[in-house]
Amino acid sequence: MARPDGSAAPRGIDIDPDDPAARAFLAFYRLLRRYHRHRVSGLERVERLMADGQRIVLVANHALDVVDPLLFCAALFERTGRAPHFIGHARGWFEVPGLRAISQRFGVIPARRLEETVDALRRDGLLMLYPGGNREAAMRSYRDEPYRLRWQDRTGFLRVALEAEAQLVFVAAVGTDEAYYQSALPTPSGLTRWLDEDSGRYDGARLGFGLAGPHLVPGLFPLPVRITHTVSEPLELGDRERARRDPRALAALHAEISERCQKLLDAAVARREDDADVVDRAVRGVQGWLQRVGL
C-alpha cells in the first residue's frame, strides 16, 4: 500500500517474532494480559490508518510503570505485526539493563529529541508517546487527580504530528492508576536523585506499592486490576500550516486537543464498571479505604 503522495507506506517497526527478545517480550505480555484481563477497544482504527498509508502519532494518559505501554504495544504487534516507536525517559529506559535492551530492540527514542523523533515518524510511520511524561506519571496525586492529563505547555507531540503530516490518535488507558497503589509516603531521595540528579523535579514523588512491596522495579508484581485501552478516531488538527508557523495558533490547538482527550479519558473511566470484575472492584475498594485513612 502506498501513501497518498505515492511514497511507500510506513508501517512501524518490523520485529522478528523469532528474535529471543521479542519472544520474551510477548511471553511477558501474554502473562500480563491474563493477569490484568486486558482489553483493547478500537484497535481497528489504527489498522485502518495503517492500511491507508497514514503516519500515526498515538498519545495516551500516563501512569508510573511499563505495564501500560507494554500491554498496548504487544496487543498492536499481535494484531498488525508492527510496533510503534516510543519516547522514553533517557535515564530510566537507557541506563537500566533490562529496559536498555528493550529500548535498543524496539526503537525507543530518548525524550526531548524532536528532530530524531520526527525523522523516525517520517521513516517508520508509527509513534507512541505520553505528553504528560513523569510530571503526570510520578508527580500527580492519583487520589486527588485520578486520570487527569497534565499536558500544560507540552506541545512536542503536536509539533511532531504537524511536522510529519501524521494523524493524531488518543489512547485512553483505564486501570493504570491503580496497577500500583500510590501511597502518601515520599519516594526515597536516593531514587529520585538517580532519576534526575540535577533539577530535583521528582522531589516529593509518592512511593507506590505492588504485591511485592515498594514499586522500585518496573513491571514487577503489579496489583491485579483490569486494564482497558480505548482507541479514539483520529483527532482533527485543523489548519496545520497555521499551527506550524503561529505559536498562538499552536497554543490554541494544544488547549483544544488536551480538552478533547480529557473528555475521551473521562468517558472511558465512566464506562469501567461495565467491564469490572470482582477482583478489580476488590482491589480498588481496598485502595479507596487506604486513601481514606491517609496511608
N, C-alpha and C positions, 0 to 999 in steps of 0.2 A: 504493500500500500504506500502511495506517495503522499506527501504533504500537499496542501492546496497550491503552493508555489512550485510544485513539480520536483522538489528535492526528496531524497529518501526519507521515509517516515521514521523518526526516532522512537524507540520502544523501551527505553530504560536500560538498566544494567542487565546484561546477559550473564547468568550464573549457571555454571555447570552443576547439575543436581548430583553428580557423582563425586564432586570435589569433597574431600573429608570435612572441611569446614562447613560446607553447605549442608552435608548430611547431619552433622552435629547440630547446626542451627535449626534445621527442620525437625529433628527429633525433639529438641527442647521446646520448639513451638507446639508440636503436637501434644506434648505433655501439658504445657500451659493452657492450650486450647481446651482440653478436657477439664483441667483443674478450674479454670475460670468460666467454663461453659460459654466460650467466646462465640459471638455472632457478629457478622458484618452485614449491614443493610445498604443497598445502593451501589455495590461494587461494580455493577454492570454499567454505571455511568462513567467510570474510569475506563472500562473496557471499550465503551463506545467512542470516547475521545481518542483513545489509542488507535482504534481501527480507522478513525477519520484522519489520522496523521497529525493530531494536535499535540503540542507540548503542554505539559501539565505541571502546575505547582499545587501540591497538596499542603494545606495548613491545618493545624489542629490545636486544641487546648492541651495543656502540658501538666503532668504530674511528675514527681521526682523518682523516676526509675526507667529502666529499659524495657519493662514488660509490655507497656503500651505500644511503642513503636515496633517491637519485635512481633507482637501478635498481628498488627495490621500489615506490616511488611511481608510476613510469611504468608498470610492469607492472600495477599495480592500476588505473591510469587506462585503459590499453588494454583491460582486461577489463571494467570496470564503467562507464567514462565519468565517474568521480568520483575525486577525490584527497582525502587527509586533510589536516587542519591539522597543522603540525609545530611543535615547540618548538625555537627556535634561540638560539644564543649572541648576546646583544644586540649586541656589537661585531662578532663575526665574520660575522654574517648581515646586519646592518643598516648597516654602515659600509664594506663592500667593494662597489664599484659594481656588478659583475655579480651578486653574491649579493643585494644590496639590491633589484635589480629582480625577481629570483626571489621574494624574500620578500614583496614587495608584491603580486605577481600571484598567488601560490599560498598565501596565507593563513598564512605563518609567524608565530608568536606569540613575542615576546621571552620568554626564560626568567624564572622567578620571578614570574610574574603569574598567580597561582592563580585569582583571580576572573574575569579575562579568558579564561583557558583553559576554565574550567567553562562560561562563557557561550557560547563558540564551540562546545563539545561539545554543549551542550543544543540549540543552534540548528541546527548542521550535522551532528552525529551521528557524526563520524569524526575521530579524532585519533591521531597517532603521535608517540611521544616516546622518549627514551633516558634512563632513570633514572640511569645512571651518569655521564652528562654527560662533561665533559672530564677529570674525575678518572679515569674508566675509559678514555677515548679517548687522552688525552695523557700522563697521569701513570703509567699502568700499564706495567710492563715486559712487553712481548709475549713475550720469550724466557723469562722466569721465571713469568709468569702468563698463558699463552696461553688466550684465550677464557674469562677469568674475569670474572664480573659483580662490579662494585664498587658495590653499591646500599645499602651501610650508611647508615642514617639518611635515605635518600632516600625519603620516604613520599609525596611530592607526587603521584606517578602513581596511588597508591591512593586518596588523598583526592579526586582529580579523578573517578576512576571511581565512587567511592561517592556523591559529591555529585550527579553527573549520572545516576545509576542506569544506568551503562554496563556492557557486557561487557568483560572484560579478556582480551586475546589476546596470546600471546608469539610473536615472530618471531625465529627463530634464524638468524643470518647467519654463513655459513662461507665463508672465503676473504678476508674483510675484513681480518683481522690481517696478512695477507701482501700486500695490494694495494700497500703501500709498505713498504720494508724499514726497520724501526726500528733505527737504529744505536746504538752505545754513546756517540756524541758528543752533547754538550748542544746544545739548540736555541739559536740566538743570542739573547742577552739583550734585544736591541732588539725582537725579535719577541714574546718572552714579555711584555715590558713593554707592548707595544701591545695584546696580548690582554687584559691585566688590569694596568693601571698602578698600582693601589693595593695590592692584597693580596700580590702576589708568589706566588700559588698555582700558577703554571706554572713557577716556577724549578726547574730540574733536569729538565724535559721533554727527552726524547731526540729527536734530529734524524732524520727519516725521509728515505728516498731512493726515487725512482721512476726511470723510464727516462731522464728528462731531468736527473737530478741531484737536489739537495736538494728536498724536498717543501715548497714555500713557497706554491704557488698551488693552491687546491682543484680536484680533478678533473683535474689536468694530468699526463698520461703515467703512469698507474699501471702496475704490473707485471702481466703477463698471466696471473694466476691465475684459476681458475674460482671464481665466486661463486654460492652457492646460498642461497636463503631457504626456510625451512620454517615454515609457519604452524601453530600449535597449535589445538586445540579451546579454547573459552572456559574460563578458569580459574575454579574455584569460589571465591567470596569469602565464603561462609558467612553469618553474621549481620551483614548490612551495617549495620543500625541500631546495633548494639552497637559495631562498629568505628568508626562515625562519632562516637560520644559518649564512648568509653572509650579513652584513649591506650594503655593496656596491651593492650587487645584489638587496636588498630591495629598496635602493635609486634609482637604475636604473628602477626597476619595477614601483615605485611610479611616476617617471617622465613620463614614457610611458603611464601609466593609466591616469594620470592627463591630458596629452596632448590629449589622445583619448576622454576623457569625455568632454573636452573643445570643441573639434570638433563636438561632438554629440550635445552639447548645442548650438553652433553656427548654426548648421543646423536646429535645432528646432526653433530658433529665426528667421532665414531666411524664414521659412515657415509660420510665424504667420499671414501674410497678407492674406493667403489663407482662414483663418477662422475668420479674424477680422470682426466685425460688426460696425455699425455706432457709437454706444455708446463707444465701445473700442477705435476706432480711435479718437473720440472727446476727451476722457479723456487723451489719450496720447498726442494729439495735444496741449491741454491746458498745460500739464506738460512741453512739449518742449518749449512753449512760456515762462513759468515761469523760466525755466532754462536759456533761452537766455537773460532775463532781470536781471538775477543774484539773484533771490529770492530763 
